[in-house]
Amino acid sequence: MFNAEKATNEIVSWIKEWFEKNGKDCNAVVGISGGKDSSVVAALCVKALGKDRVIGVLMPKGAQADIDMAELLVKSLDIKSITVNIEDMYNATIKQLNKHFDKISDMTVVNLSPRLRMTMLYAVSQSVNGRVANTCNLSEDWVGYSTRYGDSVGDFSPLSYFTVTEVKEIGRFLGLPDVLVDKVPIDGLCGKTDEENLGFTYAMLDKYIRTGICEDSEKKARIDSLHEKNLFKLEKMDCFKPNFEI
């Protein structure tokens, strides 16, 4: 029963209101990966602010096999863009860490790229009077499929309450090229698809999120476990509260 037109119009209105309050005349800065989420967020920002106030940032690490998808989005939306290759800073960081550790953990290596990319997004944003768009969706957030202080952050988030299925419908309503909307999501970190890493499909996850129904008990248990373990990523940092009462 999802109404993509209604959702799109409401998101666009929200983006307009958010910028009026939190960055009047500022630009929306969007990290462009070539996947559906960054494509839809960029398109929503164009619809809300106009193409002249949306800046796409392409951040390959060396040679990116699907960089043409990111370039296609930029061309389709006719937005300004810059390309910052993070390979040198990635290699420099790994080199420094290797001086102090016999072995860097696999997850350190996997999560380094998205954290460097977010650093670059904020560097660009502060240089162009910008506000950084978060491009996560509800499905990914539900099971913690994001990097804390990497792609999980930003200044405003248009899609955090929409599942992958719903994001695709919004993308189609916006008229984005099918190749971007239906592109198989690959994390770009370890070479596997999202669904291979997660162990279940987004269709199954989205149905469970919206209806509470999951016929596969093992998959349901995995989803519940990931959700519980990763809730901290969505919450404000815990802070100690001293008692100043005398």
Residue pairs with C-beta under 8 A, 6 or more apart in sequence:
2 165
2 166
2 169
4 166
4 169
4 170
4 172
4 173
5 173
7 162
7 166
7 169
7 170
8 44
8 47
8 170
8 173
8 174
11 44
11 48
11 158
11 159
11 170
12 44
12 47
12 48
13 48
14 158
15 28
15 44
15 45
15 48
15 49
15 156
15 158
16 48
16 49
18 156
19 26
19 28
19 48
19 49
19 131
22 131
22 155
22 156
23 130
23 131
23 155
25 129
26 53
26 129
26 130
26 131
27 49
27 53
27 54
27 55
27 125
27 128
27 129
27 130
27 131
28 45
28 49
28 53
28 54
28 55
28 130
28 131
28 133
29 55
29 57
29 121
29 124
29 125
29 128
29 130
29 131
29 132
29 133
30 38
30 41
30 42
30 45
30 54
30 55
30 56
30 57
30 133
30 135
31 38
31 56
31 57
31 59
31 117
31 118
31 121
31 133
31 135
31 151
32 38
32 39
32 42
32 56
32 57
32 58
32 70
32 73
32 74
32 81
33 69
33 70
33 135
33 188
34 66
34 67
34 68
34 69
34 70
34 71
34 72
34 73
34 180
34 183
35 69
35 180
35 183
35 185
35 186
36 164
36 167
36 168
36 171
36 180
36 181
36 182
36 183
36 185
37 135
37 136
37 137
37 159
37 167
38 70
38 73
38 135
39 73
39 171
39 176
39 180
39 181
40 158
40 159
40 167
40 170
40 171
40 174
40 176
40 181
41 133
41 134
41 135
41 158
41 159
42 54
42 56
42 73
42 77
42 79
42 133
43 77
43 171
43 174
43 176
44 158
44 170
44 174
45 53
45 54
45 133
45 158
46 54
46 77
46 79
47 174
51 77
51 78
51 79
52 80
54 77
54 79
54 80
55 79
55 80
55 81
55 82
55 124
55 128
55 130
56 70
56 73
56 74
56 77
56 79
56 80
56 81
56 82
57 81
57 82
57 83
57 84
57 120
57 121
57 124
58 67
58 70
58 71
58 74
58 81
58 82
58 83
58 84
59 83
59 84
59 85
59 86
59 117
59 120
59 121
60 67
60 83
60 85
60 86
60 87
61 85
61 86
61 87
61 90
61 113
62 85
62 87
64 70
64 188
66 183
66 186
69 179
69 180
69 183
72 177
72 179
72 180
73 176
73 177
73 180
74 81
76 176
76 177
76 180
82 124
84 120
84 124
86 113
86 116
86 117
86 120
89 116
90 112
90 113
90 116
93 112
93 116
94 104
94 109
94 112
97 104
97 108
98 104
110 189
110 190
111 147
111 148
111 150
111 189
113 150
113 188
113 189
114 146
114 147
114 150
114 151
114 189
115 147
115 149
115 150
117 150
117 151
118 132
118 149
118 150
118 151
118 153
121 132
121 154
122 132
124 130
125 131
125 132
125 155
131 155
131 156
132 153
132 154
132 155
132 156
133 154
133 155
133 156
133 157
133 158
134 151
134 152
134 153
134 154
134 155
134 156
134 157
134 158
134 159
134 160
135 151
135 154
135 157
135 159
136 146
136 151
136 152
136 157
136 159
136 160
137 159
137 160
137 162
137 163
137 164
137 167
138 159
138 160
138 161
138 162
138 163
138 166
138 209
139 145
139 163
139 164
139 165
139 202
139 205
139 206
139 209
140 146
140 164
140 194
141 152
141 160
141 233
141 234
142 205
142 209
142 223
142 226
142 227
143 198
143 205
143 223
143 226
143 227
143 230
144 226
144 227
144 229
144 230
144 231
144 233
145 194
145 197
145 198
146 152
146 233
148 233
152 233
159 167
159 170
162 170
163 202
163 205
163 206
163 209
163 210
164 185
164 202
164 205
164 206
165 202
165 203
165 206
166 206
168 181
168 182
171 180
171 181
172 178
172 181
184 193
185 193
185 194
185 195
185 202
186 192
186 193
186 194
187 193
187 194
187 197
190 197
194 202
195 201
195 202
198 205
198 226
199 219
199 222
200 216
200 219
200 222
200 223
204 214
204 216
204 219
205 223
207 213
207 214
208 214
208 220
208 223
214 220
214 223
